[in-house]
């Protein structure tokens, strides 16, 4: 919450065990600032999906400079089916929502008076914009308030939407009438002028494009002046990385093949505007420039050691060590040691050949100045 220092409220976007897309509010524990008061949980939204729908829940929300909470919801579809959600104003799936969370009583939010569809009986009042597929990661530019949305495509195009604050209310991003800048399912769609098209889209391929866009941030830090004002994003399925910046009536786009690690799943921004990247391998990276201070390409730098894969299928485990450790120990869930190996302060990538053990969960612990612990699952 923008007033977290005083009210200690924070918000969680998750998929509940029943499959519902859920927005919840929690309060900081009075006794331990590192945990939530579990009894403080309040559900603001709990959205049930169609039966057998497997994904596209979205998964990102941010407070705007207006103090309202903006929530990007996926279309709740499965495979090629959207269940008609993105263009249906009676459902919150496939939308950008905007709500006022300063409410003490259920449903713990209210509708801002200037929401664009508040007087339209065919569209829910929470909706700020329509026509999204899977806005897995999106952000506000902390300096300008511009909205940047990485919307994951169906199978051909990945798109990045750029929306100025004065044009975001009530717009329609076009899915599934359009995928990126290309027509997808035109049946029943309006005129082309009815939709808002991405600033940049790229093709699903592993050479110059990718498979799932991971939206990032506009760089507003001070450590790398040459990146200032550039929007930085990556692709989950490839090593490709992009920087974008408005230039006249168009865009300056720099594509960097192999500029990002594999399995990038999210970007983060610290209080100083510096950027970070996480991957599904459990690694945190910092983001800067390569070559020189005049370079406009971004470079992602590893910040932490890692243990991978987390699901071991061939008795081989890898350590990617950025710090020095004395030893690595692996134990089962009953505390029995199955491996102890000296590392002698080595760094870099190290291969660990595991003994034959029963399938199950194990704990890997690296011993050093700061220990690192990782759970793994070993398959037989």
N, C-alpha and C positions, 0 to 999 in steps of 0.2 A: 504494500500500500504506500502511496506517496507520503503519508503521514505515519509510516511505520515506527518512527522513533518514539512517537507518543502512544499510538493505539496498538502497536505490536501485531497487527494483522497481516497475514500473507495468504496467497491464493495458490491452489494446486489444480492442475489440469491433468486428469488421469482417466484411464479406462477401468471401470469398476469390475469386480469379479463376475457380475452378471452381464458384462459387456456394454453397459451404458457409458456413454461419454459424459464425464462428470467434472463440474467445476465446484470446488469446495474452498471454504475460508477456515483458516486456523489462526490461533493466537499463540504467541511465544510463551514458553513456560516461565513462570515467575522465579523458579528456582534454578533453571539451567537455560541460558540463552541459546544453546546449541540444539535444543529439541523443542517440539511443539507440545502444547497442552492437549493431550489426546481428547479430553472431554470438551474442548472448545470447538470441535469440528461442526461446521454448518454447510449443508449442501445448497448451493445456489441453483445449479442446473443438473439434471440427470436425464439424459436423452437416450431413450431406447432405440436401437437400430432394428432394421428389418430382420426377420429370421434368416439365418444362414449368411448374413453379411459378415465378411471376414476382416474388413479393415477400413481404411481411409477415414480415420477419426480426426484428422488434423493434429493439433497438439501444441499450439503456441498462443500466448496472450501477453499483452503489454498495456501499461497505462499510458494514455496520451497526455500531452501537455495540458489538456482540459481537465485532467483528473479522473476521467472515465476509463473503465476497463474495456479494452478491445479484445475480442476472442475470435480467432480463426478456426472455423469448424469444417472438417472434411465432409465430402458429400455422402458418407455412410454407405457407399456402393460396394459392390463385389464383382470382380472381373470387369467386364465391359458395361455392366448395369449400374446406373446411377439411381434407380428407383424413382426417377423424375425429380429428385430432391433439389438440385441447384437452382432450377427456375421456378420452384414451387414456394411461394411466399408463406405457406401454412406450416412449413417445417424449418427448423434452424440449421439443418444440414446443408453444407455447400455455401455457407454464408460467413460474412464478417459481422460480428455482433458488437454492440456498444451499450454498456450498462453502467449505472451509478451504484457502486457497492457500499455507499454510506447509509445503510439501512440496518437497524438493530433487530427488526422482526422479520419473520418469514414473508416472502421468499429471500430476504436478505439482500435484495437489490431493487432498484426502481428504474424507470425508463426516462432518460434525459428528454426534456421537453422539445428539443430540436432534432431528435432522431428523424430521419427522412420519411419514414413510412407510418408515422404515429397516427395519421388520420386515414390510412388506407386499410379497410377491413379485410382485404385479401392478402395482406402481408403482416407478419408478426412485428410487433413494436420494437423488439430487441434488435432487429436486422438493420445494419448500417450499409451493407453492400451484398450483392448476390453473385451467383455464377462461378463459385470456386470449386475446384476438384479436391486438392489435398494441400492446403497451405501449411505444410509441415513446419516450416520455419519462415518467419517474417519479422520485420523490425521497423521502428521509427528512427529517422535521422535525428539525433539528439539536438542538433543545431537548428535545423529547418522545420522539423515536424513532418517531413515527407515520409510516406509509407512505402516500404519496399516488401514485396511478397514473392517468395519463391513458391510457385504452385506446381506440384509434381504432375506430369502429364500421364496420358493413358498408355501410349506405346510408341508415339512418333515424335512429339515435341515436348520440351521442357520450357517453362516460361518464367520470366521475371517481370513483375509489374511494378511500375513507378507511379505513385499517386501524390500529387500536391495536396496540402491540407484543405484548400478551398475547392477541391474537385472530388473528394472521396465519398461524400455522402450520397447514398442512393445509386451508385454506379453498378453496372452489371458486367462482370468479367467474361461472360460469354459461354462458359462451360455448361453443357456439352455441345452447344451449337458450334463452338470453335475450340480447337486444341492449339494453344499458342496463337499464331497468326493464320492458321489454316482451318478451313471448314471441316467439321467432324460429323455432326448429325444435324443437318439443316432443316429437317422436317419439323414444322410447327414453330420455327424460329422467326424472330422479327427481322426488320431491316438491319443491315450491317451497322448502320449508324447508332443502333440501340445499344451497342456493346463497347466496352473499353478494352483496348488491345495492349498486349505487353510491350514494354520498352525493348525487350530482347528475348528471343527464344532460340533454342538450339535443338538439333536433331538427336534422336536416340541412336548414338553410335559410339564406339569406344575410342575413336581416333580424335575427332575434334569436338564431339559432343559428350553424351553420357547417358545415364539411365534414370536418374532421379535427382533433380536439383535440390541443393541444400542452401536455402536462403541465408544471407549473412547480415552484415552491417555496413553502413558508411563509416569509414575510418575518420575519427575525430580526435585521435590521440596526438601526442607531441613527439614520440620517440622516432617516428619515420615521416618527416614532413612531406616527402614526395608522394606518400599515399593519401594525404589529407584530401577529403572530399570524394574519394573513390569508394564506390560500393563494391564489396568483395563477397563472392559466393563460390561455391564448389559443387561437385557432383559426387553423389554417394557411390556410384558403381564404377567410377574411373578415378584417375589421379588428376583430372582436369580442374582448373581454377580460373576464375574470371575477375577482372576489375572493370567497372563501368563508371562513366562520368558524363553528365550532360555536356554537349559541345554544340553551340548554336541551336539549330532546330533538330539535331540528331544526337548521336551518342559516340563517345570514344570508348572503344571496347578493346581490352587486352586479354587475349586468351593465353594461358600458360599450360601446355601439356605436361603432365607429370609434376605439377606444382604442389599437389596436395597428397596426403597419405590416403590409402584405401580405406573405405568404410567411414568416411567423414559423416557424422550425423548431426552436428550442431555447432553453431558459433556462439560465442559469449563476449560480452563487453564489460570492462571493469569501470570503476568510478572515474578513471582518468581518460577513458575512451580508447584504451588499448584493447586489442582483440585476441581472442583465444578460440581454439578449435578442439572439439572432442571427437573421438572415433569409437566405433563399437568394439575395438580391440582394448578399450579401457585406458587409452592414452590421452593426455592433455598436451596440446601444442600451443605455442605462441605464434603470432603472425607479425611479420616484418617485411623488409624488402631484401632483394638479392642484388649482388654485384656492387652497386654503388648508391649514393644518396640521390642520384638522378633517375634511378630505375623506377619504372611505373609498374613493374610486375611484383606481385606479392610472393612471399616465401613463408612457408609454415615450418616452424622450428619445434622440435620435440623438447618438452619440458620435464618429462617424467619417465622413469623406467617402467617396463611393462612385462607381463607374463602372458604368453599366448600359445596356441589357441585356448579358449576356455573350455571347449569340448575337444578332448584328445582322442583321436581315432586310430593312430598308428604308433602309440607308445613313444612319441617324440614331442617334447615340450621345448619352447624357445624362450630365452630371456633376452630382452633388449635393454641393456643396462646403461643409463645415462649418469649414474652415480656409482661409487665403489661399494661393494658389499664383501663381507668376510665369508659368508656361506649361504647355501640354499638348503632348506629342509622341507620335506613333504610328509605330511601325516594324514591318516584317515580320520573320519569323523569321531572315532573313539580315542584319538590321541596317539595311535600307534605309528611309529616312524616307519616309512617305507623307503626313504632316501635321505642321505645327508652328504652334501658335496661341498668342498672348499672352493671358493671363488677367487681367493688371493687378490682382491682388489681389481679384478678384471672389469673392463667396460666393453661396450659393443654387443653384438649378437652372439649368444652362446646357446649351443644345442645340448639338451638334457635327454639322454635315453632312459626311459622309465623302465623299472622292473615289471614283470608280469604280475598284475594284481587284479582283484575282482572289480567289475564295473561299479562305479559309484562316485560320490562326491569326495574330493580331497582338498586339503589346504596347502598352498605353496607359500612359504615364508622366506623372505630375503632378509638377512641380518646385516645391519650396517649402522651408520650414524643415525639414520631414520629407517626403521624396519618397514618393509612392504609386504602386504599379505594379499593373496588372491585365491579365490575358490576356483577349482577346475572340476570338470566331470570327465572321468576316464572311461572310455568305452572298451569292452572286451574285443 
